[in-house]
Amino acid sequence: MERTILWGAAMPTIAKLGAIQIRIFADDHHPPHFHIWTPDGEALVLIMNLTVLRGHIRKRDLGLVLTWAERNMPLLLSEWDRLNG
């Protein structure tokens, strides 16, 4: 798992889908969520219902990530718990 340091906090990359990165901050605020980073934008998504809380990325990229997230919900939840438990 790749680790990126931003603003003094570790933010492991949970998955890469081409140029898209899915990350979770350590010691982050609730509710449980993940960050999507693309060359064209960023978004923050709730894990439990896959709602975009803020940010904007291309619709095609969002669809790809949400499909991945649906299939990998246990991984997202376990990584959130590991990093923020």
HELIX and SHEET records of a PDB file:
HELIX    1   1 LYS A   59  ARG A   71  1                                  13    
HELIX    2   2 MET A   73  ASN A   84  1                                  12    
SHEET    1   A 6 GLU A   2  LEU A   6  0                                        
SHEET    2   A 6 ALA A   9  LEU A  17 -1                                        
SHEET    3   A 6 ILE A  20  ARG A  23 -1                                        
SHEET    4   A 6 HIS A  33  THR A  38 -1                                        
SHEET    5   A 6 GLY A  41  LEU A  46 -1                                        
SHEET    6   A 6 VAL A  52  HIS A  56 -1                                        
END                                                                             
